[in-house]
């Protein structure tokens, strides 16, 4: 009889990211691909075909994808510049909020939460 498998009681380590520290996780500068949704940073490396270089969602890699997901838009112009404060998403319509809710649920169910996103430290 073999010993029971040990269960790791420690939760995964989470990191506090800023827009500039998250930016390197774009699949180019680092092999890992992370993106943020409503301040939660997810490891989407397993979906690199979608989120990595050449993928349809590559603009979101290493970025806060919240507004783009809410708008269902891949246009880079909807992404907040790295040197600007985080987008508070206060002007989203009810439909856009619902879209973002659905995306957030998708990421929570499919990908590992690796950290949080906050503004740059001054």
RAWO-V666668 format. One record per residue. N is the residue number from 1. RES is the residue in three letters. SS is DSSP state (helix for helix, strand for strand, loop for the rest). Layout:
n & res & ss
N & RES & SS
N & RES & SS
This chain:
n & res & ss
1 & UNK & loop
2 & UNK & loop
3 & UNK & loop
4 & UNK & loop
5 & UNK & loop
6 & UNK & loop
7 & UNK & loop
8 & UNK & loop
9 & UNK & loop
10 & UNK & loop
11 & UNK & loop
12 & UNK & loop
13 & UNK & loop
14 & UNK & loop
15 & UNK & strand
16 & UNK & strand
17 & UNK & strand
18 & UNK & loop
19 & UNK & helix
20 & UNK & helix
21 & UNK & helix
22 & UNK & helix
23 & UNK & loop
24 & UNK & loop
25 & UNK & loop
26 & UNK & strand
27 & UNK & loop
28 & UNK & loop
29 & UNK & loop
30 & UNK & loop
31 & UNK & loop
32 & UNK & loop
33 & UNK & strand
34 & UNK & strand
35 & UNK & strand
36 & UNK & strand
37 & UNK & strand
38 & UNK & loop
39 & UNK & loop
40 & UNK & strand
41 & UNK & strand
42 & UNK & strand
43 & UNK & strand
44 & UNK & loop
45 & UNK & helix
46 & UNK & helix
47 & UNK & helix
48 & UNK & helix
49 & UNK & helix
50 & UNK & helix
51 & UNK & helix
52 & UNK & loop
53 & UNK & loop
54 & UNK & loop
55 & UNK & loop
56 & UNK & loop
57 & UNK & loop
58 & UNK & helix
59 & UNK & helix
60 & UNK & helix
61 & UNK & loop
62 & UNK & loop
63 & UNK & loop
64 & UNK & strand
65 & UNK & loop
66 & UNK & helix
67 & UNK & helix
68 & UNK & helix
69 & UNK & helix
70 & UNK & helix
71 & UNK & helix
72 & UNK & loop
73 & UNK & loop
74 & UNK & loop
75 & UNK & loop
76 & UNK & helix
77 & UNK & helix
78 & UNK & helix
79 & UNK & loop
80 & UNK & loop
81 & UNK & loop
82 & UNK & loop
83 & UNK & loop
84 & UNK & loop
85 & UNK & loop
86 & UNK & loop
87 & UNK & loop
88 & UNK & loop
89 & UNK & loop
90 & UNK & loop
91 & UNK & loop
92 & UNK & loop
93 & UNK & loop
94 & UNK & helix
95 & UNK & helix
96 & UNK & helix
97 & UNK & helix
98 & UNK & helix
99 & UNK & helix
100 & UNK & helix
101 & UNK & helix
102 & UNK & helix
103 & UNK & helix
104 & UNK & helix
105 & UNK & helix
106 & UNK & helix
107 & UNK & helix
108 & UNK & helix
109 & UNK & helix
110 & UNK & helix
111 & UNK & loop
112 & UNK & strand
113 & UNK & strand
114 & UNK & strand
115 & UNK & strand
116 & UNK & strand
117 & UNK & strand
118 & UNK & loop
119 & UNK & loop
120 & UNK & loop
121 & UNK & loop
122 & UNK & loop
